């Protein structure tokens, strides 16, 4: 199966029907030539409604962290955006519910195998870290703080949500040390 046949199959997926809010609308972005992979959690309500990945305040912050504009960010030939679940999982007590595992179990390995040109993977949040990192630390903070311990082509990040403003304020090393490195790695990965 090629990426061109796989993507419509994913967009037509209804594995979670009856377990997540309707309408079911898988949201992702991928192209065989993509150089950067953004491995996130799952779309939020606003993204589910628009069908555009990171089409919210989190996306604005993530683009700023990466040092890229909207045109670059939404160019699938440059950046693939593959959350752990492709649909909005619903609301929980303290935020969105976790991504249903069936999505990653069904699609992720096959999809990643169709992206041979990746140079950098940004691993956002604990669920993506659990899948993409060989040895995530005990907490998200420990994992992100120890970003230098991971493969040079992989960077763990907290979620760029405004809900994480307190985390960002408590961890100034993130902006001082990791963000300049992130911007440099993104620029290098996007170079022709």
Phi, psi and omega in degrees: 000132178271167176299323180297332176267333180289316183301314176297326177297319178293317181293338177267000184298139177225027181303328184264007180307132180089349180245346178231164182297145173273154358279150175280124184214089179302131182240119178200170180215128180201150174207146183306327184271002181305139181255338180238136173248127170258109180259099183257199184268282179196155179297149172272181182301315182296318179294319178301321181289320183276331184079010181247122182300140178052039179269059185198187180299327177298320179294321177299315180294317181298317177298321177295313178305318183282339183075035179237156177269174182300320182300315178294314183301320184264018174266103184297339177286348179248318185230123173265138179236106185231094177291166180293332171227141187270354181236156176297122184278348182109172184266136174250190181295321185235035180138195180289152176292160177295157176294132177298129183298335184301330181295306180296319181299326183275319192246331197299307183299316180297317181294314180298327179294341180269007182240073187283350186257013181295134177246340184211134176240123176263115186257109189251115174089164189294325182289319176293323178297319179299329181274315191266341183254132179297321184224070175297151181282179183298323180233162176301317181300315179297320180296311182292319180299329181261034182303331180292341182282348184264165176314141182299339180268010182226129176232120174280139181225152170286167176290139181281013181299146172302339176298342181264015179301321179294316178301315181296321179293325180281346185232068184297338177301333180299310180288326183282320187254310187282318184299317176299321178294317179302310181299320178295315180295321177297313180300316179296317182295328182275348180298141181288000000 
